[in-house]
Amino acid sequence: MPKAKPSKDKTPSFTYLIEKKREGGEFSDEEIRNIVDAILDEEMPEYQQAAWVMATFFQGMSAQEIANFTEEMMLSGEVIEMMDVSRPKIEKYSTAGVGDKTTLVLGPLAAAAGVAMPLMNGDDEEFLTSNSDKLKAIPKISTEMELEEFSAEVRKLGCAFADRHEEISPVESILYELRKKIGAIPSIPFITAGTLSRKLAAGAEGVVVDIKWGKGSFIKNAEDAKQLARSLTRVGRTLKRRCVALVTDNNQPLGSCVGASLELKEAIELLKGEGPEDLQDLVMKLGMEIVRLAGVAGSTLSAKQTVRKHLEDGSALQKFKDVVEYQGGDVRVIDDPEKLPKAKHTKKMPAPKRGYVHTIDAGQLARGVQVLAYGDGAKFDPAVGVADLCKVGTQMKQGEALMMIHYNDEKRLNAAMEYFKAAYRLAPKRPNPAPLVVERVA
């Protein structure tokens, strides 16, 4: 069948644009601008948006197309200007991972080191539980704020934790919701353009990216994660923005717990230079990338010393307190994390046999915790979750605790158990440990 021709007015028809991408064509700057404007002005019907998204999902975009798409989405809403802020402005983006609480640590750590981190939570930066949900375990804290409040806090403290604002890259938000409906979430062009448009609109000059892959992330394949890392850094360069990416393994949960209050407690430990080894390692590696990208530290050695100093001298922890207090939260829980919400009951999940922990399905664990936290749609319970997780390679005796379940509702516990039991697999031989950081891309 012949392709639809451009309409006789100034702009090509949506059908023509869909067919052009379906056939592998490359959009001009003007065509991308027309698409973004049509989505924002509700001129392009959702069924045609869906067809265009799927055509792009399968055909992809060039780095220049993605750069143009990023810029147009960024300009579809408000852009926070912080030219008066002398600190280098670096954002951190993660594709979300089970047990990942590094953002809660890296924001105040970077601010203590002289970097500004305007942290605005994105729709795609969570795996069932967002950073905002974790922070809301702190009594009275607010992560909902107007853009003026957000930029004022970054100016004053060097860091702010905010929910996604509707005026920041609104077209990206529209397309993300559509991609969820049609099964197009893991699209490299849309993740790349969406991430960079959002971060740059929120005031960032550069971005450090943690691309997670595995059963605890929406990216299941290591090669897809590497391609995304390359796409983000390549498009960042095209836009003349600094960007570096680490590809990290998230088949098993990060740290020793999953659940809002439990993870916040672990983040406080990390801000004291303590906590689980894998998380300490990742905080160090990402922190070094942030201070180097910002120009605060030059060499690898000085970057490491900078990160270690602010964790060990208490300045990162103090900065976290300052941010929590500024956002209305009760800082007493940071001095005494035992005051954070606690579940009424705990229950151990015993190992069904002897052997080594061979694999942990982090996604199953997260879904189990979600059942504990939300049940059948009731109010979110920040106190529940799983802790003392035995990691891959741990030798177990029959009956020993694979983890401790923190719960408030027996009915929710029973529903969650099928996920928890499905998460662990034991084997007679110790598995070879997988590297946490798979690749660095800059």
N, C-alpha and C positions, 0 to 999 in steps of 0.2 A: 504494500500500500504506500502511496506517496506521503511524504511528510507534510504536516501543516506548514503553511507559509507565514511569515510575519504579517501581522495585520497592517492595513494601509495607514493607520495613524502613526504617531511617533514611537509607540512601544510595541514590541512583539507580543503576540498572544501567549497566554500561559501554556496552551497546548503546544505551541511551537517550542517554548523553552523546555518543557518536559521532554519532548521528543529529541531535542538537541542534546540534552544530557544523556538520555537513554541510548543514543547512538555514539556516545563517547566524546561529544563536542565540548569545547572549553568556552565558558562564559566570559564576555567582556566585562569591564568594570561597570558599565552602564546597565548591562543585563542583571548583574548581581544587585545593583542598587534598586532596580525596578522590582525585583523579587522581594527584597527586604521591605521596601516601602509598601508593596501590595499586601504583604502579610501584616504589617503594622496597621495599615489603614483598613484591614478586613475586606480588601477587594479581591483577594485570591481565595476561592472557596477551599474549605479544609480538605476535600477529596483531591483537589489538584495539588495542594501543599503535600499531601501524603504521597501522591504519585511522583512529585519532584524529589521528595526526600528519599524514596525507594530507588529512584533512578540514580541519584547521587550515591546512595549506599552501595550500589553495585558497580558504578562506573568510577567513583572517586572524584577528586579534584586535584588540580596542580597546586603547588605551593603558592603561586601567585594568585590563583583563584581563592584559595583559603585565606590568604592575607587580605584580599579585597573584601571577602565575606566577613572576616573578623572586624575590619574597620567599619563596614556598614552596620553591622549589628551593634558595635560599640556606640556608634553615633545615633542609633535608634532610640536612645534614652538619654538620661543625664550622664555627664562625665565629670567626675570629681577632679578639680584642679588643685594641686597642692604645691604650686611653684614656690611658695614662700617657706616650705618645709625644707630645711637644709640637709636633713638626714637623707641618705639614699632610701628609696621606697621599693621594697622587695616583698612580693606576695609569695605564699606557699600554696601549691595546689596538690591535692591527692585524689586519686581515682577511688578512694575509699577502701577501707579494709577492716576486717573483723579484728577488734582489739587495738586498733590504731588510735592512740591518743597523742601522737607527736605534735600535732598542730597546737594543742593546748599548752605544750611546753615551748615550742619554737617561737611562738608569738612574743611572749615576755622575754625569752632568752635573747632574741634578736633586738628587741627594744632596749634591753639592758646593755647590749653591745654597741648601741648607737645607730641601729637600723630602724626605719619606720615600717611596720607591717600592718597594712589596712586589711584585716582578715574578715572577709564577708563570705559567709557560708553559702555554697552553691547547691543546687538541687541534686547534682551528681556526686557530691563529696561526702556521701554517707552510704553505709551498708546497713540499712534498717534503723540504725541509731545515729543521729547527727551530733556534731560537736556542740550545737546549741542544746540538744537534749541532755548531753553530759553536763554542760555548765548549769543547766536548770536544776541539777541536784543541789546547787548552792541556794539556800533560802534567800528569797527576795531579788535575786539577780534578774536583770532584763537584757535580752539580746535583740529586742525589737527597738529600732531607733531610726529617726529621720537622718537623711544624708548629712545635714548640717551638724547634728550631734556626733555622727560617726567621724567626720573629718576633724571636728574639734577635739575629739578624744585622741585621734592619731597625732594631731599637732601637739597636744599636751603631754601624752604619755608614750607615744611611739608605737602604740598597739591598741587595737579595738577588736572585740569579737561581736559580730553582728549577723543577724539573719539576712537572707537575700532580700534586697529592696526591689520593689516592683518597677522602679524607674531605672534600674541598672540593667542594660542590655535586654529590654523587654521581649524583643523578637527571639532571642536565644531561649527565653523561658517558654514562650509559645511553642517553639519547635521541639523543646525537650519533652513537654507534655505530649505532643503529637508522636514523637519517637517512641515514647513508652507505650502508646496505644497500638502502634503498628509493628513493634518488635525491631526497632532500628536504633536502640540505645548504643550498641558498640560500633558506631560509625566514626572512623578516624577523622574525616573532614569536619563533622559536626562537633565532635568532642574538642578538637583543636581550636576551631573558630569560636565555639561557645566558651571554652575556658579562657582564652586570651581576651576575647571581647569583654568578658565579665571582670577579669582581673585588672585590665588596663583602664576600664571605665571607673573602677573603684579607686584609682589613683596610683596603681603600681607602675614602676619603671622597668621592672624585671621580675621574672618568676622562677622559683625553684620548684620542680615538679617531682612528685613521687608516684610513679606509675606502678600500681600493684597488679599482680596477676595471680590467678589460682582460684581455689574454691571459695576463698573469702573475699573475692572481688567480682565485679561484673565483667572483668576481662579474664577469661578462663585460660588463655593460651599465651605462653611467654613470647612467642614471635609477634603476636598482635600487640603486646605491650611494648616491645622494642620498636615496632613500626610507629606506634603512637608517640613514643618518646622522640623519635627522629622527626616526625611531622611537627610536633610542638616546637622543637628547637630550630628547625628549618624555617618555619613560618615566623617565629620570633625574630630570626635574623633578617628575614625579608622586611619585617616591620621596623627593623633597626632597634629592637628591644633585646635586652639580655635574658637568656633563658638556658637553664641547665636541667637535665632530667636524670633521675635514678630509676632503674627498673628493679622492683623488689618483689620477693616471694611472699605470697600471703595464702598459701595452702593451709597452713596452720595459723591459729590466732597469734597476733603480736602480744607479747607480755603474758601475764598469768591470769588475766580475768577479762570477762566481757559483761557489760552492764553499766549503766550511766554512773551511779554513785561509786561503784567499785573501780571503774576506769578513772574517774576523777581523782580518787585516792591514790591510784598508781601514778597519775600525772604529777601529783604533788611530791611523791617520792622521787620521781625523775628530776623535778626542779631542785631537789636537794642533792642531786648527783647519785641517787640510789636507784633501786628498782631492778626489774628483770634485765638480764644481760642483752637480749636481742633488742629491746627497746632503747637501752643505753647506747648500744652500737648505732642504731638508726638515728637517734637524736644527734649523736656526735657527727655522723656522716652528713646528714641534712643541714645541721647547724653550720658545719664547715663550708658547705656550698653556699649558704646564705651570706655569711660574712665575707667570703671571697667574691661572690657576685656583686655585693654591695661596695667592695673596695675597702672595707674596714680592715681586712687582713689580706696580705699578699700571698705569702707562701702557704703550703700545706701545713707546715709546722706552726706558723703563727696563727693560722685559722684554728687548729686544734687547741692551741694554748688559750686562745680567746674564748672558745666555747667552754672549755674546762674551767677557766677562771670564773666565768659568770654563773656556772652551776655550783662551784665549790665555795664562792665567797657570799652566796645568798642573795646577790643582786637580781638574778632571774626570778627567784621566789618572791622577792619584795616587789618586783615589777608586776607579777601576777596578782599579788594582793592589791596593788594600786589600781589595776584594771578592774578587778572584782568590786572594789569599793566604789570606783567611779560609776560602775554600772549597777549600783544599788545593792550588791550582794553582801552577805554577812561574812566578813573576813575571818571570824573566829573559827570557822570550819577548816580554814587553811592552816592555822596554828595547831588545831586539834582535829585532824580528819576523822576521828572517831565520832565526831558530832554530825557528820554527814548522814543522810538517811540510811537506816539499817533495816534489813528484812527481819521479820520475827522468827523465821525458822531457817535452819540449814539441814541439808541432807547430803550424804556422800553418795557418789555413784561408783560402785565397786567394779573392779576389773573382773570380767567374766571368766578369765583363765590366766595362766602364767604366760609371759612373753614380753616382747618389746613393743612399745607404741610405734606402729609402723606408719600410719597416716592418721591425720585428723582433718575431717571435713569442716572447715571453719564456717562455711555457709550453713550447715545443719545446726551448729552451735548457736549461731546468730539467730536463726529462726526459732529455736527453742527459747532463747532469751526474750525474743519478741513476744512469744506466747505468754511468758511470765509477766512481761511488762505491760502488755495491752489486753491480754485475754481476748474477749469477744468484742473488742472495740471500746472498752471502758477507759477511764482516765489513765494516762501514762504513769507507771510506778517506777521511779528512778532507783529504788532501793534494791531491786531484784537483779539476779544475774548468776554467773558462774565464776568461781575463783579457784586458786590453787590448781590450775590446769597442769596436768602432766604433759610435757612436750614430747615431740617425736624423738625416739631413741631412748626414752625412759624405760628401764627394766621394771616390770610389774610382777607382783605375786597375786595369785587369785584372791579376790576380796579387798585388795588395797584400793584406796580412793583414787580414781582417775581425775576427779574434780569434786569441789563442794558446790552444791546448788543452794543459792540464797533465794528464798521464796516467801510470799505472804498468803498465797491462796492454794489450797490443796487441789482444787479442780484444775487450775492452770498448771500446777506441777505435773499432774497426771498427763495432761495434753502435751506438755513440753518434753516429757521423758522419751517419747518415741524419736524425737529429733536428737536428743543427747546420746541415746544408745546407738543411733545410726552414725554418729560423728566419729567414733573411735574404732580403729582396726588394729588388732594385735597380731604379731607374727613371731615365730621362733627365733629369727635372726635380727640383730640390730641393723637398722637401715643406714645407708650412707647419708650423712647430713647434707642438706641442700644449702647453698650459699644464700644469705639474706639479700645481698645486693647482687643482682645478675649482670647489670651493665650500667655504665655511666655514659650519657650522651650529652654533648655540649656543642 
